[in-house]
Amino acid sequence: MRSSIWGAHGSWIAPNSTRGSIASGCSSMQTSPQWQKPMPVRMLRARPAAAPHASHAMPPTLVFDVNETLLDLSALDAPFNDAFGSPDVRAEWFAQVLQSALVHTVLDTYADFSAIAAAALDMIAARHDRSLSEAEQTAILDTVRELPPHPDVPYALDRLAAADIRLAALSNGSPDVLHAQLAHADLTAYFDEILSAHAVRRLKPAPDPYHMAMDVLGVSACDMGFVAAHTWDVAGAMRVGCPATLVLRDGVTPDPLAPPPTHTLPTLHALADLLDA
């Protein structure tokens, strides 16, 4: 932990914070008129303007979302099938998790992501007129800590690390769950920093987690590329000025109302292959 920015209780503190934008001069940021309204940023350290990058240059630092981007949620199909009689309920549950998290972001409130996941499971059980046993609930929520990486992840992270790209993870997940996930997937060693939005008590796509990542990593928005398999997460990163890559995991399509990502790629293999471009 860095004592200069981490409080005694794990809360993030930005010394000498100021409000403002750090997106100026970032040629990789693409905007559209409906995204121009200034967004208040509560915890933002002033930084010098960064030199612009070419629109398709690989930033020196890449920050990855975790769930679905790096980790494969299909491992949850078995416990969902056991509890509900269908693996399809897993996608319904995760959609409810994301909806509930976004409600907290919109309302400027906060709930721990693990609590949101458990509450969403209760909601889905009620929707299906099911009463889950404690064992069924535990089987589902414990499996969240034991998700495997997508097959393209080790290759991509190996290549990026070998090219001296600095890597970090930024998740809405609770810190204990996040660290357990990456350790189980054998991915911990790839990342210089493993960051949870819990530190700022604001969930992505609110600006605070992305700004926190910039501050911990000591980089400007232009120098911090963001990678996610969620359109809302990519939009949140781009809103604060980061170049961003949307990974088209199963069922993911670009949002036509959001600024187009810097890159839209089918796999993380394709991201690593940009090193050869």
N, C-alpha and C positions, 0 to 999 in steps of 0.2 A: 504494500500500500504506500502511496506517496503522501507523506504527512502534510505537505503543503496544500493538498486539495481534498483530502479525505478527513472527515470529522471523526470524533471519537466513537460515534455510533454507526459509522459506515455511510453517512450522508455526504453527498458531494458538496463542496464549498468552492466557489470560484473567487479567488482573491482579487480584489480591485476590479470587480465585475462592472461592466457597462452594458447598456443596451445599444443595439445597432446591428447592422448587417455586415457579414464578411464575404458576401457573395460578389462584391464588385470586382471586376477584372477577371472573373472566371469565365473564360470563353466556352468551357464545356457545359455550362449551365444553360438549359433551354427553357424558355418560359412562354406562357401564353397570357393574354390580357386578364383572364379571370384569376390568375395566380399572382397578380401584382400587388394586391392589397397587403400592406405591411402586417406582419404577424408579431405580436409582442413576444420577446424572449426574456425570461426572468433571470436566467443565470448564464451570462455570456462574458467571457474574458475578452478584452480588446486585443486584437491581433493586427500586425502590419499586413497590408495588402499583399497578396501572393502574385507572383508572375503568372500570366495566363498559360494554360496548357493548350496544346493542339487538341481539337475536339475529340480525337480518338487515341490520344496518348495514354499509356498505362500509368496511372498515378503511382507515386512511390509508396503509398500506403493503401491497402485494401482492407475494408471492414466488412465482415460477413454476418448477415442474419444467420440464425441457427436452425430453428424448426422449419422443416420443409426445404429450406435452402441447402443446408448441409446434411440434415438428418432425415431419414425416411420414416414417415409416420405410418406406413403400411404395416409396420410391426405391431401396431395396435389393433389390426383387424381381428386377430385371434381372440383377445380378451373381449372385444366388442361382440364378436360372434357368440362367444360363450354367454355373455350377459343379455344380449338382445335377440339372438337368433339370426343376426345378419351383420356381416362386416361393413355394410354400407353405412351403418349408423356412425361409424368413426368420422366420416367426412361431415356428417350433420353436426356432430358434437364439436369438431374443431371450428366449423363455421360459426357456431354459437359462441365459442371461446373468443374468436376474433371480433364478433359483433359486440359482445359484452365489453371487451377491452376498448374498442373504439368509442363506445358510449362514455366510458370513464374519461377518455381523452377529450371528447367533445365537451363534456360537462366540467372539465378541469377538476376532476376528482381522482382518487387513486385507490386501487385495490391490488393486493399482491396477486401476481399472475397465477400462482398455484391455487389461491382461493377462487379466482375467476374460473379456472379449469374445473375445480370441484363443483362450483355452483352451476356451471354449464352442464355438467354431467347430471346433476339433480333435475335441471330443466328438461333435458332430453329424456330422462327416465319418466318424468311426469307426462311429457308429450306422448310417449309410447305406452302410457298406463302401466309402467313397470315400477316395481319396488326392488331396487338393487340391494343385495346383501352386502355386508361390510367386506366380505371376501371378494365379491365382484368389483366393488368400487376400488378396493386396494389393488387388484390385479390390473385394472386399467391405468390408474394413476401412477403405480410403481413402474409400469412399462414405459411411461413417458421418460423415465430416467435411463432407459436401456435401449434407446433407438439406435439402429445401425446407421452408418453414413451411407448416402447414395453412392453407387459404384464409381462415379466420376470424381468424387471428392479427394481421395488420396492422391490420384494422379495430378489433379489441378493444384492442390496445395504444395505438393512436392516441386512441381515446375516453378510455381510462383516464388516459393522460398529459395530455390536454387538461383533464381534471377535477382535475389536480394530485394524482393518486394516485401515490405513490412506487413505482417498480417495481424488482424485483431478480430475478435468476435463481439457482436453487440446484440443482445437479445432482450425481449420483454420478460423472459423467464426469470424466476426467482434465483438468487445467486447460488443456493445450495443445489437446486435442480440443474442449473446451467453447468456448473462445474462437474456434477455427476454425469451429465449427458456426454460432455466432451471427453471425460476420462474413460467412460465405457466405450465410446466410439474410437478411442485411441487417437484423438485429435488435439489434445491439450498442448502438446509440445510445438505445434505449428504456430501458436499465437503468442505474440508479445504481451497482449492484454486480452483478458476475458471480462467483458463489461456487461452489467445488467442495468436495465432501466430503473430497477428498484432503487439504485443509488440516488436518483433525482426525484423519485416518487412521481414520475410521469411516464406514461407508456408511449412508445412509438405509435403513430407518426408525429406526436408532439415534437417540437424542435429540441426540447431540452436533452433527450438522450443523445442525439447526434452531436450537439454542442459539447456535451460532456465527453464524448469520445474524442472530439478534436482536442479538447483541453488535456485529457489524460495522455494522448499521443503526441501532443505538442505540434500539431499541424494545422494548416488552414483548410478551408473547405475545398479549395481547388486541388490540394494535395492528398485528399482523403476520398478515394473511390469507395462506393458502397455497393454491395452485391446482395440481392435478395430475390426470392421467388414469389414475392407479394407486391402487387401493384401499389398498394397504399404505402408500403415501406419505402419503395423506390421513390414515390412521389414525395414522401416526407423528407428523404435525404436530399432530393433535388431542390426542394423548397428552401433549404438552408444553404444551397450553393454547391453541393457535392456532385461530381459526375457519378452516375449510377448505372448499374447493369441489372436488367431484369432477366432472370433465368426461367425459362418456360418449362417448369415441371408440369406433370400431368394436370390438365385442366386449367392452366394459367394462360391468360390472354392479355395483351396490353390494354390499358384503359384509354379509350379514344378521347376522353375529356381531360386527361392529364398531359403534361408536357412529355414528349417522347423521351424514353430513356437514352442515355448516351450509347448504350449497347442493349440490344435484345437478342439473347442467345439461347440456343436449345439446351445446352449443357454447360457444366463447368469446364469440360474438355475444351470447348470453344473459347472460353475465357482465357485459359492458359495458352491456347494457340495464338492469341493476339500478340504474345511475346515475339512471334515470328513475323508479324506483319511489318 
